[in-house]
Amino acid sequence: MSVATQDSAVRTGRITRTFIYVFLIFFALFYLLPFFVMVINSLKPLGEITGGNMMALPQDWTIQPWLSAWSTAQIGVEATGLKPYFINSILMVVPAVAISTMLGALNGYILTKWTFPGHKILFGLMLFSCFIPFQIVLIPMARVLGELGLSGSTTGLILVHVVYGVGFSTLYFRNYYAAFPTELVRAAMMDGAGFFRIFWRIMLPVSGPIAVVCIIWQFTNIWNDFLFGASFAGLNAMPITVALNNLVQSSTGVKEYNVHFAGAILAALPTLLVYIVAGRYFVRGLMAGSVKG
Amino acid sequence: MGFLDINNAVKAYGAVEVLHQVDISVEEGEFLVLVGPSGCGKSTLLNMIAGLESVTKGTISIKDRVINDVHPSKRNIAMVFQSYALYPNMTVGQNITFGLEMHGTPKPERQAKLADVAKLLQIDHLLDRKPGQLSGGQRQRVAMGRALVRDPDVFLFDEPLSNLDAKLRVDMRTEIKKLHQRLKRTIVYVTHDQIEAMTLSTRIAVMNKGYIQQLGTPKEIYDTPANLFVASFMGSPSMNLIPAVLVADGDQIAARITGFDGQPLLLRLSQNDQTIRNYLDAQVILGIRPEALTDADGADRNARNLQVIRNQVTVTEPAGSDTFVTTVLGGKDCVARMRADADVHPGQPFDFTVNMDKAVIFDPKTEDRIAGRH
């Protein structure tokens, strides 16, 4: 057995590291490939795609497919583009995320700092909602929305997503607040702060990391949801995921692949943006409390 | 009626009683320390006074007002927590005035009080910092400032010094004592550290297993411990508890103990009343503090009953200011506290001077003290 000198250690270290990087770069490129295909094909005239080479760069660069996907493409019966549905999605996702996150924070606060007999069972039951398959609730939910007079509306969709989202957001906040020192709540109580004041002034200001995690999670899930959108949204409340499907599936006329690609990117853009902006908080927040310091 | 009255207070969780019939009356301006090992119920009692735990039976009243069902914020008390419990998102100034703000004190008054307290605690320069930027001692001061600014009837301290390092703890202890002497406020202070209890308090309640073992001034607790638990818990090094037999020695009474080689040693007691005479020829436990077991030069000059016993030295431990000498009496290791330069050598016999004025006698069965000093 040869003795490992420092030199040989450095050398083998360098070789392995080079190998690892080449390996990683290769796979990064491989995973980026679909996105590359989508982007280049969304910037070509249709003729270049049907002409054969999907992988080639555009010879004739154009943003026409993007404009078309956004405002003039035929979706369902009307040529409105994805714009109104994008707005529908925003109108749905912002309140749904805000409400489910707030409720989750409030639930977490109660389940850790104002515990009552049976709080563990209640929390366990709430966790169930994270694991119930969506399909099971479709019919009961349709009935509830009908009873409430919210069928087909954006408000109805918001309700559905809040109900489904509150399980996860409660899980996040409960676990985060469980590590929050109860002495602080007691101190605030003796200082004369009530239930909501402690929540607003003491708990919420330190909830940044977990709120980011919760918002990213909820935003991605609600924005990407197709099943509830397809099942419960009327024509005027249809979210972008459903509209994208209609765009791609429309059976009339020529299949405009370049427009489809542009539309698909448009539909994915907000979640992508949220990840890029807040992604590092996501990782940090998920790790919070797991390691000291 | 005292200022703070705890009247037969009981705390039970379901069928388990953790605090039994606690009865303490605290006068205005008193510094009461609740001391005992973990799980003795001292923090529970403090939380009951604070209103963070309910009172199962009995009453707690402040200024003759029963506060059993009064919300913590309306009891006019303030508490310093072990972890300081500073609000991490607020500055030091906001931390201190938060309570005033919640009680609707107008802003100019809040600022004036903040300035007073900050000056008193010498934290004026820290008011704009966040708790995360402070050292342990500074956080401790802020936590006290938060209590002081409220101007409460009673201050509650829950082991406030246990998160500090040894040196800072001693400094802050002095600081708290100074503060009490200056402000003359009523304080209830919980600690498991018997030195803190001795140095700070005007009265100590020694607790164990949910019972008050003894309530008295530091001197009473130290010199005449009510039972073996108090005797061994208070004092460091703790009291030497030596098995002995009481025998008649003329018209006096003496305790017969065995020395290092099993040789009998006689120590004449200062006590000689009927209570103690009932224990003649019976097994007792003789309690002698380390400083009452010393060399001839180190002995208390005012003591009336000094006696010398010759016994083998097992270990000597020089501690700078004192030398601790271990010797075997009654089959047990006993610690003697001597001057730093006392001429003692391990493995050699030495003439120990025992101050029998300070000796206490316990009944081994009931573990209670039979008779104290005379």
Interface residues (C-beta under 8 A of the other chain):
Chain A: P181 E183 L184 R186 A187 A188 M189 M190 D191 G192 A193 R197 R201 I202 P205 V206
Chain B: A50 G51 L52 P72 S73 K74 I77 A78 M79 F81 Q82 S83 A85 Y87 P88 N89 F98 G99 M102 H103 R146 R150
